Amino acid sequence: MSCVILIALAAHAAFITETDGHAEVSLDPLRELLATDQRQVLEFFFVGLQDVSETTVDRQELLYNASVLAHYAQVSTQADVDWPAPANLSAVFDHFVSDTTLLHDSLMMETAGAQCLLLAGFFEDQMRQRHNIRWYAELGASFFSRAAVQEQSPSKARLLNTIARRFEPWRRRHARLSRELRDQPYVLIPPKPPTLIS
């Protein structure tokens, strides 16, 4: 339903201009409402997480968590490239727990941890009915720990280890951000069309 509303609002944002006596629809406002680049998505989640975090939160951890949310906000569950966004925590279990060949792959363990953080955190309310959130939070933390142990870069290994140790507070922040976003009233005010001078 929200997608339909967004499209309807965007359609209203398109306005009619007159050139040489012919009416034409300008799609610039439509593009303006719908176009979002990676930087904007990252900034959106960075600011959102910052708002639900303590002022003492580590900036590097904040940026990492915002990048996880931004990444999965732009990746389909049906993506053919990269690693698709998981539809639910059962998919994470099937890909990363059942398949033990990935346990020694740092990137795959980081991906598994990030997916647990996304689903057990940001989508906690949706996942809680079918999954044990506490168990998946512990699993996610263990994925980040495994990724840290196998990471070649010392600074990245430290970050992954920190995320593992602070998984639960970050998971709660993700959940809080999700609830706050869901509870916010969204009103898109379309730009006013230019006035036609007769």
C-alpha positions in Angstrom: 0.0 0.0 0.0 2.8 2.5 0.9 4.3 1.9 -2.6 1.0 2.8 -4.2 0.8 6.0 -2.1 4.3 7.0 -3.0 3.6 6.5 -6.7 0.4 8.5 -6.4 2.1 11.3 -4.6 4.9 11.3 -7.2 2.4 11.4 -10.0 0.8 14.4 -8.5 4.2 16.0 -8.3 4.5 15.8 -12.0 3.2 19.1 -13.5 2.1 20.3 -16.8 4.1 22.9 -18.6 3.2 24.6 -21.9 5.6 25.0 -24.7 4.7 26.2 -28.2 1.0 25.7 -27.4 1.4 22.0 -26.5 1.1 20.6 -23.0 3.7 18.3 -21.8 4.3 16.6 -18.5 7.6 17.4 -16.7 8.9 14.4 -14.8 11.6 16.4 -12.9 9.6 16.5 -9.6 8.9 12.8 -10.0 12.6 12.0 -10.4 13.3 14.3 -7.5 10.9 12.4 -5.2 12.0 8.9 -6.2 15.7 9.2 -7.0 18.0 8.2 -4.2 21.7 7.5 -4.4 23.9 5.3 -2.2 25.3 8.3 -0.3 21.8 9.6 0.5 20.7 6.2 1.8 23.8 5.9 4.0 23.2 9.4 5.4 19.6 8.6 6.1 20.5 5.5 8.2 23.5 7.2 9.8 21.4 10.1 11.0 18.6 7.7 12.1 20.9 5.5 14.1 22.7 8.5 15.6 19.3 9.8 16.8 18.5 6.5 18.6 22.0 6.2 20.0 23.8 7.6 23.0 26.1 10.6 22.3 29.1 8.5 23.4 28.6 5.8 20.7 31.7 5.1 18.6 31.5 6.8 15.2 33.1 4.0 13.3 30.6 1.5 14.7 27.8 3.9 13.9 29.0 4.2 10.3 29.4 0.4 9.9 25.9 -0.2 11.2 24.4 2.5 8.9 26.2 0.9 6.0 24.7 -2.5 6.8 21.2 -0.9 6.8 21.9 1.2 3.7 23.3 -1.9 1.8 20.3 -4.1 2.5 17.8 -1.2 1.8 19.2 -1.3 -1.8 19.5 -5.0 -2.4 16.5 -7.2 -3.3 15.8 -10.6 -1.8 15.9 -11.8 -5.4 19.2 -10.2 -6.5 21.3 -12.0 -9.0 24.4 -10.1 -8.2 26.2 -9.9 -4.8 24.6 -11.6 -1.9 20.8 -11.1 -1.9 19.0 -9.7 1.1 17.6 -12.6 3.2 13.8 -12.9 3.3 13.9 -14.1 6.9 16.1 -15.7 9.6 15.4 -19.2 8.3 17.3 -18.2 5.1 20.3 -17.1 7.2 20.2 -20.4 9.0 20.0 -22.4 5.8 22.9 -20.5 4.1 25.3 -20.0 7.0 24.5 -22.6 9.7 23.5 -25.6 7.7 26.4 -25.1 5.2 29.5 -25.5 7.4 31.9 -24.8 4.4 31.5 -21.1 5.0 32.6 -21.1 8.6 36.2 -20.2 7.7 35.4 -17.5 5.2 35.7 -14.1 6.9 33.6 -12.2 4.3 30.8 -14.8 4.5 30.8 -14.8 8.3 30.6 -11.0 8.2 27.7 -11.2 5.8 26.0 -13.7 8.0 26.5 -11.4 11.1 25.2 -8.4 9.1 22.1 -10.3 8.0 21.4 -11.4 11.6 21.8 -7.8 12.7 19.4 -6.6 10.0 16.7 -9.2 10.6 16.9 -9.7 14.4 17.3 -5.9 14.8 15.6 -3.7 12.2 13.0 -6.4 11.4 12.7 -7.7 14.9 8.9 -7.2 15.2 8.3 -9.1 11.9 10.7 -11.9 12.8 9.7 -12.4 16.5 6.6 -14.4 15.7 8.6 -17.2 13.9 12.1 -16.9 15.3 13.9 -16.8 18.6 15.5 -13.3 18.4 17.8 -13.9 21.4 19.2 -17.1 19.7 19.8 -15.3 16.4 21.4 -12.3 18.2 23.9 -14.7 19.8 24.4 -16.4 16.4 25.0 -13.1 14.7 27.6 -12.1 17.4 29.4 -15.4 16.9 29.4 -14.8 13.1 31.1 -11.4 13.6 33.6 -13.0 16.0 34.5 -15.7 13.5 34.8 -13.0 10.8 37.2 -11.0 13.1 39.4 -14.0 13.8 39.9 -14.7 10.1 40.1 -11.1 8.8 43.5 -10.1 7.3 43.3 -6.4 8.1 44.0 -5.7 11.8 41.8 -2.6 11.9 38.8 -4.4 10.2 39.3 -7.3 12.6 39.1 -5.0 15.6 35.9 -3.4 14.2 34.3 -6.8 13.6 35.3 -8.0 17.1 33.8 -4.8 18.6 30.6 -5.3 16.6 30.5 -8.9 17.9 30.9 -7.8 21.5 28.3 -5.0 21.2 25.9 -6.9 18.9 23.0 -6.7 21.3 23.1 -2.9 21.9 23.3 -2.4 18.1 20.5 -4.9 17.5 18.3 -2.9 19.9 19.2 0.4 18.2 18.3 -1.1 14.8 14.9 -2.2 16.3 14.3 1.2 17.9 15.1 3.0 14.6 12.7 0.7 12.7 9.9 1.4 15.2 10.5 5.1 15.1 10.5 5.1 11.3 7.3 3.1 11.2 5.6 5.4 13.7 6.6 8.6 11.9 3.9 10.2 9.8 5.1 10.5 6.3 3.9 13.4 4.3 5.5 14.2 0.9 4.7 17.7 -0.1 5.0 17.9 -3.9 6.6 21.0 -5.3 4.2 23.6 -6.5 3.7 23.7 -10.3 4.8 26.9 -12.0 2.0 29.3 -12.5 1.0 29.8 -16.1 1.1 33.4 -17.3 -1.6 34.1 -19.9 
